[in-house]
């Protein structure tokens, strides 16, 4: 029976490339356990599994107090949150239980910003809709889009992802309004800092890159529909609950919102009966904004290094 620390990995992007990392686990004297995970594991599944492992590299799973208590009652000794988002992890519970924990901050700004810009362009030119209709042999559509140059983007969040998104928006000759209580000027980025929801009546695009916390949950909600510019396009590459999806549904239904592009949702995967599916110009992702082979490799090696430092120090 091996005495090597056992590490559970539940992050889908890392699991998708897991063969690349097996040797590193072995070389560091750790045993890797890589179950099949579609998006997240449930609390009940984790409560049953975690006591058997010394370390856990967490994806977007519910790392709640209840889950961590179950793990700590067994063998669990250390945690690493893969990626930058931490809203699914009870850090206070980890500290209370004496479980060392870290995330991997500042690692996906460029990758998520690339996707945000892809969504902005896709909504502007309806390119995703054109692709779908041609694949379905539904004519030869030629919808008139809108140009990006001269348009105004309201960018919510000015951290690593937000700053990289701003670079791309400015490169498209757009005007960029920024909302972030911790805003600080960034060299080379000519943006206009505002207080939410100031200036939304001028925004052709609203782009969410912010983290989820008590202050940002449902920051876009039905109360803002009378405020926004008619025909606004909305992009969310931050966290699903930044937006109250009833606002998107109401806005799309009455034409206030032209279309939305969401890589993240309040409920994931997106329910089959979601009214958002009814609007052909909408673009949907699978909470996959950071998932490039380059980024996954870089961040996974960092997560392995961190969990090794916790378990084998």
C-alpha positions in Angstrom: 0.0 0.0 0.0 1.5 3.4 -1.1 2.0 6.1 1.5 2.2 8.8 -1.2 -0.3 11.6 -0.8 -3.5 11.0 -2.9 -4.7 14.0 -4.9 -8.2 14.4 -6.3 -8.6 16.6 -9.4 -12.1 17.7 -10.4 -11.4 20.6 -12.8 -12.7 19.7 -16.3 -10.1 21.6 -18.3 -7.3 20.0 -16.4 -9.0 16.6 -16.6 -9.3 17.1 -20.4 -5.4 17.2 -20.6 -4.7 15.0 -17.6 -2.3 12.6 -19.4 0.1 15.6 -19.7 0.3 15.8 -15.9 0.5 12.2 -14.8 4.3 12.1 -14.8 4.6 15.3 -12.8 2.4 13.9 -10.0 4.5 10.7 -10.0 7.8 12.6 -9.9 6.6 14.6 -7.0 5.5 11.5 -5.1 1.8 12.0 -5.4 -1.0 9.7 -6.6 -3.4 11.3 -9.0 -7.1 10.5 -9.1 -9.0 11.9 -12.0 -12.7 11.1 -12.1 -15.0 12.0 -15.1 -16.5 15.4 -14.4 -18.9 17.2 -16.8 -18.9 20.6 -15.1 -19.0 20.1 -11.3 -19.4 17.3 -8.7 -22.3 17.6 -6.3 -21.9 18.2 -2.5 -23.0 14.6 -1.8 -20.5 13.1 -4.2 -17.7 15.2 -2.7 -18.7 14.4 0.8 -18.4 10.7 0.0 -15.1 11.0 -2.0 -13.0 13.7 -0.2 -12.2 11.9 3.1 -10.2 9.4 1.0 -7.8 12.0 -0.4 -5.0 14.1 1.1 -5.2 16.9 -1.5 -7.9 18.4 -3.8 -7.4 20.5 -6.9 -10.8 22.2 -7.1 -12.7 23.2 -10.3 -16.0 25.0 -9.9 -17.3 22.4 -7.5 -19.2 23.4 -4.3 -16.3 23.5 -1.9 -18.7 24.4 0.9 -18.1 24.3 4.7 -20.1 21.0 4.8 -17.9 19.5 2.1 -14.6 20.6 3.6 -15.6 19.4 7.1 -16.3 16.0 5.6 -12.9 16.0 4.0 -11.1 17.2 7.1 -12.7 14.5 9.1 -10.9 12.0 6.9 -7.5 12.5 5.2 -7.9 15.9 3.5 -4.9 18.1 4.3 -4.7 20.7 1.5 -6.6 22.5 -1.2 -5.8 24.4 -4.4 -8.5 26.2 -6.4 -7.6 25.8 -10.1 -7.9 29.2 -11.7 -8.9 32.6 -10.4 -12.5 32.4 -9.4 -13.1 31.6 -5.7 -16.8 32.2 -5.1 -17.5 28.5 -5.0 -14.9 27.9 -2.2 -15.5 28.6 1.5 -12.0 30.0 2.4 -13.1 30.8 5.9 -14.1 27.2 6.5 -10.7 26.0 5.1 -8.9 28.4 7.5 -11.0 27.3 10.4 -10.3 23.6 9.6 -6.5 24.3 9.3 -6.5 23.4 5.6 -3.9 25.4 3.6 -5.4 26.7 0.4 -4.6 28.9 -2.6 -6.0 29.7 -5.9 -3.9 30.6 -9.0 -4.5 34.3 -9.5 -3.7 36.4 -12.6 -3.4 33.6 -15.0 -6.2 33.8 -17.6 -6.6 37.5 -18.4 -5.5 37.2 -22.1 -7.5 34.0 -22.8 -10.8 35.2 -21.3 -10.3 38.6 -22.9 -9.9 36.9 -26.3 -13.2 35.2 -25.9 -14.9 38.4 -24.7 -13.7 40.1 -27.8 -14.8 37.2 -30.0 -18.3 37.5 -28.5 -18.4 41.3 -29.0 -17.5 40.9 -32.7 -19.9 37.9 -33.0 -22.8 39.9 -31.6 -21.9 42.9 -33.8 -21.9 41.0 -37.0 -24.3 38.1 -36.1 -21.6 35.7 -37.4 -22.6 32.9 -35.1 -26.2 33.1 -36.4 -25.0 33.1 -40.0 -22.9 30.0 -39.4 -25.8 28.1 -37.9 -28.2 29.0 -40.7 -25.8 28.0 -43.4 -25.1 24.7 -41.7 -28.8 24.1 -41.5 -29.1 24.9 -45.2 -31.4 27.8 -44.2 -30.8 30.1 -47.2 -27.8 32.4 -47.7 -28.3 35.0 -44.9 -26.7 38.5 -45.1 -27.8 40.4 -42.0 -26.5 43.9 -41.7 -24.4 44.1 -38.5 -22.9 47.1 -36.8 -19.4 48.5 -36.9 -17.3 48.4 -33.7 -15.4 51.6 -34.4 -16.9 54.5 -32.5 -19.2 52.4 -30.4 -19.2 52.5 -26.6 -18.5 49.5 -24.4 -19.3 49.5 -20.7 -16.7 47.2 -19.1 -17.6 45.8 -15.7 -14.4 44.8 -13.8 -10.9 46.1 -14.4 -8.8 43.4 -13.1 -6.5 41.2 -15.2 -9.4 40.1 -17.5 -10.9 43.5 -17.7 -7.7 45.3 -18.5 -6.9 42.8 -21.3 -10.4 43.1 -22.6 -10.0 46.9 -22.6 -6.9 46.6 -24.8 -8.8 44.6 -27.4 -11.8 47.0 -27.3 -9.5 50.0 -27.7 -7.7 48.3 -30.6 -11.1 48.1 -32.3 -11.4 51.9 -32.0 -14.2 51.6 -29.4 -14.9 54.0 -26.5 -14.5 52.2 -23.1 -16.3 53.0 -19.9 -15.0 51.1 -16.8 -16.8 50.1 -13.6 -14.6 48.9 -10.7 -14.6 50.1 -7.1 -10.8 49.4 -7.1 -10.2 51.2 -10.4 -6.6 52.4 -10.9 -5.3 53.9 -14.1 -3.3 51.4 -16.3 -0.6 52.6 -18.6 -1.6 52.9 -22.2 -5.3 52.3 -21.6 -7.4 55.4 -22.3 -10.7 54.4 -20.5 -13.3 56.4 -18.6 -13.9 55.3 -15.1 -17.6 55.6 -13.9 -19.8 54.5 -11.0 -22.3 51.8 -11.8 -24.8 52.3 -13.5 -23.7 55.7 -14.7 -23.4 56.0 -18.5 -25.3 52.7 -19.4 -27.6 54.8 -21.5 -24.7 55.4 -23.9 -23.4 51.8 -24.0 -23.8 49.7 -27.2 -22.2 46.8 -25.4 -22.1 45.9 -21.7 -19.3 43.4 -20.9 -19.0 41.6 -17.6 -15.6 40.4 -16.4 -16.0 41.0 -12.7 -15.7 38.4 -9.9 -18.8 37.2 -8.0 -19.3 38.5 -4.5 -22.1 40.0 -2.3 -21.8 43.4 -4.1 -21.7 42.1 -7.7 -24.5 39.4 -7.5 -27.3 40.4 -9.8 -25.8 43.8 -10.4 -27.6 43.6 -13.8 -31.2 43.1 -13.0 -34.7 44.2 -14.3 -34.4 47.6 -12.6 -31.8 48.5 -15.2 -33.8 47.8 -18.3 -35.3 51.3 -18.4 -31.8 52.7 -18.0 -29.8 50.9 -20.8 -29.6 52.0 -24.4 -32.2 50.5 -26.7 -30.6 47.6 -28.6 -27.7 47.0 -26.2 -25.7 43.9 -26.6 -24.5 42.1 -23.4 -21.5 39.8 -22.9 -20.8 37.8 -19.7 -17.4 36.1 -19.3 -17.3 36.7 -15.5 -19.7 34.7 -13.4 -23.2 33.7 -14.2 -24.9 35.3 -11.2 -23.5 38.7 -12.0 -26.7 38.9 -14.1 -30.2 38.2 -13.0 -31.2 36.2 -16.1 -34.8 37.3 -15.8 -33.5 40.7 -16.9 -32.0 39.2 -20.0 -35.2 37.3 -20.8 -37.4 40.4 -20.3 -35.0 42.7 -22.2 -34.8 40.3 -25.2 -38.6 39.8 -25.2 -39.4 43.6 -25.5 -36.4 44.4 -27.7 -34.5 46.5 -25.1 -31.6 44.0 -25.5 -30.6 43.1 -29.0 -28.7 39.9 -28.1 -26.5 38.4 -25.4 -23.3 36.3 -25.4 -22.8 34.3 -22.2 -20.0 31.9 -21.4 -21.4 31.6 -17.9 -24.9 31.2 -16.5 -26.8 31.2 -13.2 -27.4 27.5 -13.7 -24.9 25.4 -15.5 -25.2 23.6 -17.9 -27.8 26.0 -19.4 -31.3 24.3 -18.9 -32.8 22.9 -22.0 -36.0 24.9 -21.4 -34.2 28.2 -20.8 -36.0 31.1 -22.7 -32.6 32.4 -23.7 -32.4 29.6 -26.3 -35.3 31.1 -28.3 -33.3 34.1 -29.6 -31.1 33.1 -32.6 -28.7 36.0 -32.3 -27.6 34.9 -28.8 -24.3 33.2 -28.4 -23.7 30.5 -25.7 -20.5 29.1 -24.2 -19.9 26.3 -21.7 -17.9 28.2 -19.0 -14.9 27.6 -21.1 -13.3 31.0 -21.4 -9.9 30.1 -20.0 -9.7 26.7 -21.7 -6.8 26.9 -24.2 -4.2 24.2 -24.2 -1.5 26.7 -23.4 -3.3 28.2 -20.4 -4.5 24.9 -19.0 -1.0 23.5 -19.2 0.5 26.6 -17.5 -2.1 26.8 -14.7 -2.2 23.0 -14.1 1.5 22.8 -13.5 1.2 25.7 -11.1 -1.6 24.0 -9.2 0.4 20.8 -9.0 3.4 22.8 -7.7 1.1 24.4 -5.0 -0.5 21.2 -3.8 2.9 19.5 -3.6 4.2 22.4 -1.5 1.3 22.0 0.9 1.5 18.2 1.1 5.2 17.5 1.0 6.7 20.5 2.8 
